[in-house]
Amino acid sequence: MNVHSSTGTTSSLDESLAAWHAAGLIDSDQVHAISAFERASNSAHTPRPTPVARRRVPLVAEALGYLGGMLGVVGLVLLAARSWPDLDTAGRLLVTSGATVALTIAGMVVPHRDEPALERLRWFVWGGATAIGALMGGVFAVEVLDANWPPSVVLSGALVATALSVVLWWQRERPVQQLTFLIGALVVAGTSVAQLDVAGLAGLAVWAAAVVMVRAGLLQRTTFPAMTLGVGAAGMVVGAGLATERDVGLGLLFATLTIATLLTIAGSARPTQRRVDRVVLTVVGAMGLLQTLPQTVVWFGRDAGLVTGLIVFAVGVALVVAAGRDLVVAPVVTQLAGGTLLVAGTAVIGMQSVAIATTTGLVVAVGLLAVGTVPEHALLTIFGCLGLLINVPWAISHFFPGEGRAPLLIAVSGVLIVLVAVWLAHQGGELRHQFRRHRPTLH
């Protein structure tokens, strides 16, 4: 049995052992054995201080270095711009290629070992080399190949930038070079197909290349898979948007379906999905949805409000069902999105028929209030109340036209607000329970 003194120090232990030995409680061998055991135990459990890596390059010095470097680059660019018109083709190519090679070599000779700041400096220098390399490619296309069509010029510059980036980065932890490679690859894909001069085809090419990047990011095939996933997801959204040049309606529908796919992947309850992947896809998908969904609804709603509204409503039903069956990683967020689409879908029908929209909206609102009484669906109560607040005044203004409707609208709205407040107070406990039980967690 371990013997500990009241203080736990070595001197106190020795004094206690001496007193016990003098009293005849333990012999000399036991004194030595206990003393050795306690010393070894204390030594094993004594935490060793973790060495703190000393930052040899202060943050301020690093920031000033980048600032000075950018100012120097801007100055050189302005200086070169003055003499640029006086240079012939060989001179322009010599300036751009020489600067590209010089910066590439400068990055290679930076003593970066055991110093993160100098490693970041290499990325910065190589990023400058890549930018000037892209300029060199554009100069070559215009001056040598006599290419004046913008997609051809951009393609030439993107090829040089992408090639240089892949050489400097390939499967090494250099995020700046990986980023320039990914963006360059998307530009190359789009501008290459753009040479065919077919409207919308370049967007599809960008979308296809971005799908490959999303797949590689999800499978963690690159050094920074989250970056690959983010660039790929953004490329899918941009590519789908570019595809609208050929047919606006189909392009908007394609873009909406693309964004919905990204959000579905982000929200699916797959145990292998990384948290950072969910965050990246959710952010990109949400930003794309905010820009695309309103345009899509307005575009289709002008001529087919009933069908468009029913489609939006059906998507809302699907989200509510998925949240109720725990098919998604964030059921509360999904149920909120579904409830929003349920109310919005009935409102979109009003672009074609106000009578159908208000009638359907009232039925849906009452249905949401009823479903909200079911455990784990209390959030739908909020949207039921919202539907009543929207559709009751709307229905009164439509079915009872005239100047005398104003008092009726005010009175009915006041009664509805009171009823909504009472109902929400009644459902408050269930709402809090659902929020606490299904807090959004990203595994």
Order of alpha helices (4+ residues) and beta strands (2+ residues): alpha-alpha-alpha-alpha-alpha-alpha-alpha-alpha-alpha-alpha-alpha-alpha-alpha-alpha-alpha-alpha
